[in-house]
Amino acid sequence: GSDDDMRHITIRNVRGHCVGGHHIIRFLNTSGIRMHDILVDGVIDTSPDDIQSKALIRVGDSNPAWGGVTPLGDTGRFLIQNLNSRAGATVLVSGSLCDSRIDNVIIHPPGVEALTPASGEENLRNVSVGGVVKLATEETE
């Protein structure tokens, strides 16, 4: 990999919300910069009832101004675990993601999944999700 690659990053014990309605944690790599071997462990969304972040965690961006969707394989080996989300998306993949795991997720809003592939399923490879608890159902809205 390149000397500019982002790798071996650990983010732990994050508590907060985004007043502007964006994302609590965002990973953005463009222009051939690879991002790999990332651990996110423990994110608690503290949003009040009148504020909802777009995503708890966002990976990548499909906007051409940011370089568009990264090639599959440039962003991978993420371990994202122990999430408590009130956001409109839990893990929003707007770029690409491979060889990763999302685990131990509590989701508050109805209709929200642990993984939202906004840039399309074709930009995911070998991403697994487990241990998801949904606190609301469509019927309780």
N, C-alpha and C positions, 0 to 999 in steps of 0.2 A: 504494500500500500504506500501511498504518498505520505510524506512527512506532515502534510496538512490534514491528514485523516483525523477524525474525532473518534477516539477509542478508549476503552477501559475507564468509563465514566460511571460513577455511582451517585445516585440521588436518593436520599432517605429522609423519611419523617417530615413530609411537606404537609402543612395545614394552611388552607387559604381559599380564596375565591377571586374571580376576575370581575371587577365592577364594570369594566367595559364590554363584557359579554364575549370575550375571546377565549383563551385557553389558559389553564393554570400552569401547565408545562408544555413547552413546544420544542420539538427537535426539527431543525431545518438544515439540510445539507444540499449544496448546489455546486455547479461548475466542476464536477468530477471529484469532489470531496466525498470520501466514503465515511460512513458512521457505523461502528460495530462494537460489540462487547459492552453493552449498556445495561446497567441494573437500575431499575426504579422500584423502590421498596417502601411502601407506605405513603399513600397520598390521600388526605382527607379533605373533601370539598366542604367548606364551611359556609357556603352560600346561604343567605337568608331567603325566605320564601319569595321575595319580589325580585330576585336576581338569579339568572341562570347563565353559567358559562356555556359557550358553544361546545367545548370539549374539555374533559379533565386533562387529557394528554393528546397532543396532535403530533403526528409524525409526517414530515414532508409537506409539500405544497405543489399543486398542479398548475399554479399560475405561471405563465411564461416569464413574467417579470422576475420571478425567483428562480428561473431555470427550468421550470416545468417538472414533471414527474421524473425522479431519478431512475436510472436503469435498475432493473431487478437484480439484486445482488450488491448494490452499493450501500444499502441500509439493512442491517441485519444483526442477528445474535443479540436481540433485546430480551431481557427477562423483566417483565412488568408485573408486579404482584402487590397484593394487599391494598386494594383501592376501595374507596368509599365515595361514590359519585352522585351528585345531584345535577350534573351537566346534561346538555342535550345529546351528547355523545360521550361515551366513556373513553375509549381509545379510537381516535379518528385518524385513519391513514389516508392522507391526501397525496402522498407520494407512493413509494414502494416499500415493502417490508418482507424480509424472508428469515427463515430459520429462527423463529422467535416464539415466546410463550407469554400468555397473559393468564394470570391465575389469582384466585381469591379476590373476587370482585363483588361488592355490594352496590346495587343500582337502585336509586330511589324513584326516579320518574318512570311512569309507565311508557312502554313502547321503545325503550332504549336498550340497545344490545351492548355487550362488552367490547365488541369490535365492529367498527363501521368502516368498510372499505370504500371511501368516497371517490377514489380514483379508479375503482373497479377491481373485481376479483382477480383479473389478469395481472395486477400489480402486487399480488400476495403469493408467497410460496412457502410451504412448510411453516405455517403459523398456527399454533394450537391455543385453544381457550378452555379453561376449566374452572371449577369452583365458583360458579356465578350464582348469586342470590339476588332475586328481584323482589323488592319490597312492595311495589305497586303492580297491579294488573290493570289491563284495559277496562275491566268491569268496574274498577273502583274509582274511575275518573269522575 
